[in-house]
Amino acid sequence: MRILIVRHGDPNYTIDSLTKKGKSEAKNLAKKLTKAGAEYYYCSPLGRARKTASYTLKPLKRKAEILPWLREFEGKVKYPDGKIAGCWDRLPSEWTSEPLHYTEKWYESPLMSSYNVKEEYFKVANGLDELLKKHGYIHDGKIFRVENGNHDTIVLFCHFGVECVILSHLFGVSPMIFWHNFVALPSSVTEIVTEEREKGIATFRAISFGDTGHLYKANEKPSFAARFCECFEDSTRH
């Protein structure tokens, strides 16, 4: 089984769609995905993901099933002063100082347990498990029981934050590392495959993360969404 996790193109968050560059990225992405041989397409309900998917689905004359849990991750934290903020964009000095953030119990830290993070995490985890069950793989502790081994390719059109949650659940690790030490740029593709070396048992492995080769092939530079300053002293981004 193969899973392609696709981040939407360069976003226009104001109207929940794509910028002009984002549309160009989505068109170049479609050249890659229409040749991927995917049998199943799933998409976030948000406009920027649906617009990105449309460039792939239209030439294939296919539709994607909308899955509510594929929307951008909505876990939030609450500070003592009452401020509420997203949980997955915290400053390095804040998140690295808590040992729990590096474990599977990351959502039990004082900060992460201050609002709705655990609840939102398991919305995604349970939704993913149901989807994989539909495709023949049953989550059972640290492994997946294979009830119907297959060569299906499924495509998930979604967002960076939820992509990291998906990966953390598949691999049994904290998403804090993915959120803060990795970045999947707009229109990038992450490829995950099952490893089935033992009868009836599967684990997942990443063949690639955040691939933007379709952009370089078209001589288009990736956009800067989700990148931060390279040096503190100036505003130059990576």
PLY file of the C-alpha trace (Angstrom):
ply
format ascii 1.0
element vertex 238
property float x
property float y
property float z
element edge 237
property int vertex1
property int vertex2
end_header
0.00 0.00 0.00
1.22 3.48 -0.80
0.06 6.80 0.65
0.81 10.14 -0.98
0.31 13.04 1.43
-0.01 16.28 -0.53
0.15 19.75 0.97
-1.95 22.38 -0.79
-0.32 24.99 -3.03
0.76 28.44 -1.87
-2.25 29.62 0.16
-4.35 32.73 0.19
-5.66 32.31 3.72
-7.92 35.36 3.46
-10.23 33.61 1.00
-9.14 30.04 1.83
-7.91 29.35 -1.67
-4.65 29.61 -3.62
-2.53 32.54 -4.70
-1.60 32.91 -8.35
1.64 31.09 -7.54
-0.29 28.42 -5.66
-2.38 27.72 -8.75
0.79 27.41 -10.81
2.22 25.00 -8.23
-0.97 22.94 -8.29
-0.86 22.70 -12.09
2.72 21.43 -12.00
1.84 19.06 -9.17
-0.98 17.64 -11.29
1.52 16.63 -13.98
3.10 14.39 -11.35
0.00 13.07 -9.64
-1.96 12.23 -12.79
0.81 9.73 -13.55
0.99 8.29 -10.03
-1.52 5.53 -10.70
-3.60 6.33 -7.63
-6.90 4.52 -7.15
-8.32 6.58 -4.28
-8.40 10.31 -3.55
-9.27 11.96 -0.24
-9.32 15.65 0.55
-9.61 18.17 3.36
-12.86 20.17 3.36
-10.91 23.45 3.27
-10.85 25.48 0.07
-7.09 25.65 -0.47
-6.78 21.86 -0.39
-9.84 21.33 -2.58
-8.57 23.85 -5.13
-5.20 22.11 -5.22
-6.86 18.73 -5.71
-9.03 20.03 -8.55
-6.07 20.40 -10.90
-5.31 16.70 -10.53
-8.86 15.37 -10.39
-10.33 17.26 -13.35
-8.12 15.72 -16.09
-8.63 12.29 -14.52
-12.40 12.86 -14.34
-12.29 11.76 -10.72
-13.68 13.08 -7.44
-12.12 13.04 -4.00
-13.94 11.93 -0.88
-14.01 14.78 1.62
-12.78 13.75 5.08
-13.37 16.32 7.86
-10.35 15.16 9.89
-8.01 16.05 7.01
-8.64 19.78 7.64
-5.75 21.75 9.14
-4.97 20.56 12.66
-7.03 22.55 15.16
-5.24 21.69 18.41
-4.75 24.77 20.59
-3.09 25.69 23.87
-4.20 28.16 26.52
-1.78 30.37 28.45
-2.28 31.58 32.05
-3.25 35.04 30.78
-6.11 33.47 28.81
-4.45 33.71 25.40
-5.30 30.82 23.08
-2.87 29.85 20.31
-2.22 27.01 17.88
-0.22 24.20 19.43
2.07 23.43 16.52
3.95 26.69 16.01
5.68 27.27 19.33
9.05 28.92 19.85
12.08 26.62 20.24
12.80 27.70 23.81
9.21 26.82 24.72
8.70 23.39 23.25
12.21 21.97 23.59
12.32 22.61 27.34
9.62 19.99 28.01
10.85 16.35 27.94
7.31 15.04 27.41
7.21 16.72 24.00
9.68 14.13 22.73
7.51 11.18 23.79
4.22 9.56 22.80
2.66 11.34 25.77
3.55 14.74 24.36
-0.08 15.91 24.65
0.04 15.48 28.45
2.57 18.26 29.03
1.27 21.26 31.00
1.13 23.39 27.85
-0.34 20.78 25.51
-2.98 19.68 28.02
-4.17 23.25 28.63
-6.92 23.27 25.99
-8.00 20.76 23.30
-4.84 19.21 21.82
-5.41 15.60 22.90
-9.02 15.65 21.70
-8.05 17.04 18.30
-5.11 14.66 17.96
-7.31 11.62 18.42
-9.86 12.94 15.95
-7.15 12.67 13.33
-5.70 9.42 14.65
-9.09 7.69 14.77
-10.04 9.02 11.34
-6.79 7.73 9.89
-7.25 4.32 11.50
-10.74 4.04 10.02
-9.42 4.92 6.57
-6.61 2.39 6.77
-9.03 -0.25 8.02
-11.13 0.41 4.94
-8.06 -0.35 2.87
-7.21 -3.56 4.72
-4.81 -2.46 7.48
-5.88 -2.63 11.13
-3.95 -0.59 13.71
-2.91 -2.87 16.54
-0.51 -1.28 19.02
2.79 -0.57 17.30
1.97 -2.46 14.11
-0.82 -2.80 11.57
-2.47 -6.18 11.05
-2.82 -6.95 7.37
-6.30 -8.21 6.54
-6.09 -7.40 2.86
-2.56 -6.77 1.61
-2.67 -4.72 -1.57
-0.85 -2.33 -3.87
-3.39 0.49 -3.59
-2.15 4.05 -3.93
-4.18 6.62 -2.04
-3.73 10.38 -2.18
-4.50 12.71 0.75
-4.82 16.40 -0.14
-4.37 18.27 3.12
-2.18 20.63 5.17
1.22 20.70 6.85
0.00 20.58 10.45
-2.27 17.60 9.95
0.31 15.88 7.75
2.66 15.87 10.74
-0.07 14.36 12.92
-0.66 11.63 10.33
3.03 10.78 10.23
3.32 10.77 14.01
0.42 8.32 14.31
1.74 6.02 11.59
5.21 5.95 13.14
4.22 6.01 16.82
6.19 9.14 17.68
5.51 12.71 18.82
4.36 15.13 16.12
6.31 17.91 17.86
9.44 16.83 15.98
7.69 16.92 12.60
6.02 20.26 13.32
9.19 22.02 14.42
12.12 20.23 12.77
10.63 19.46 9.36
8.80 21.55 6.79
6.68 20.38 3.88
6.50 23.29 1.45
3.36 24.14 -0.53
2.37 21.49 -3.12
4.97 19.07 -1.74
4.40 15.31 -1.73
5.33 12.88 1.04
5.37 9.21 0.04
4.69 6.49 2.62
4.63 2.75 1.92
3.86 -0.35 3.93
6.68 -2.73 4.80
5.32 -6.27 4.99
8.28 -8.55 5.69
6.30 -10.72 8.11
3.03 -12.42 7.30
0.07 -10.42 8.47
2.16 -7.55 9.89
2.79 -4.13 8.36
4.63 -1.02 9.40
4.94 2.22 7.45
8.09 3.76 6.01
8.69 7.12 4.36
10.28 6.94 0.93
10.31 10.71 0.63
9.23 13.75 2.62
8.09 17.06 1.21
9.20 16.36 -2.37
8.94 19.41 -4.64
10.66 17.87 -7.66
7.66 18.70 -9.84
8.37 22.40 -9.26
12.07 22.19 -10.10
11.22 20.18 -13.20
9.07 23.13 -14.31
11.79 25.65 -13.32
9.51 27.05 -10.62
10.90 27.94 -7.22
8.91 26.67 -4.23
7.01 29.34 -2.33
7.96 30.49 1.15
4.88 29.50 3.18
6.00 27.71 6.39
9.59 28.95 6.16
11.17 31.14 8.80
14.12 33.53 8.96
17.49 31.93 8.37
19.23 34.32 10.77
17.73 36.20 13.71
19.50 39.42 12.71
17.62 39.89 9.43
14.40 38.91 7.68
15.97 36.71 4.99
14.11 33.42 4.75
15.54 30.08 3.72
0 1
1 2
2 3
3 4
4 5
5 6
6 7
7 8
8 9
9 10
10 11
11 12
12 13
13 14
14 15
15 16
16 17
17 18
18 19
19 20
20 21
21 22
22 23
23 24
24 25
25 26
26 27
27 28
28 29
29 30
30 31
31 32
32 33
33 34
34 35
35 36
36 37
37 38
38 39
39 40
40 41
41 42
42 43
43 44
44 45
45 46
46 47
47 48
48 49
49 50
50 51
51 52
52 53
53 54
54 55
55 56
56 57
57 58
58 59
59 60
60 61
61 62
62 63
63 64
64 65
65 66
66 67
67 68
68 69
69 70
70 71
71 72
72 73
73 74
74 75
75 76
76 77
77 78
78 79
79 80
80 81
81 82
82 83
83 84
84 85
85 86
86 87
87 88
88 89
89 90
90 91
91 92
92 93
93 94
94 95
95 96
96 97
97 98
98 99
99 100
100 101
101 102
102 103
103 104
104 105
105 106
106 107
107 108
108 109
109 110
110 111
111 112
112 113
113 114
114 115
115 116
116 117
117 118
118 119
119 120
120 121
121 122
122 123
123 124
124 125
125 126
126 127
127 128
128 129
129 130
130 131
131 132
132 133
133 134
134 135
135 136
136 137
137 138
138 139
139 140
140 141
141 142
142 143
143 144
144 145
145 146
146 147
147 148
148 149
149 150
150 151
151 152
152 153
153 154
154 155
155 156
156 157
157 158
158 159
159 160
160 161
161 162
162 163
163 164
164 165
165 166
166 167
167 168
168 169
169 170
170 171
171 172
172 173
173 174
174 175
175 176
176 177
177 178
178 179
179 180
180 181
181 182
182 183
183 184
184 185
185 186
186 187
187 188
188 189
189 190
190 191
191 192
192 193
193 194
194 195
195 196
196 197
197 198
198 199
199 200
200 201
201 202
202 203
203 204
204 205
205 206
206 207
207 208
208 209
209 210
210 211
211 212
212 213
213 214
214 215
215 216
216 217
217 218
218 219
219 220
220 221
221 222
222 223
223 224
224 225
225 226
226 227
227 228
228 229
229 230
230 231
231 232
232 233
233 234
234 235
235 236
236 237
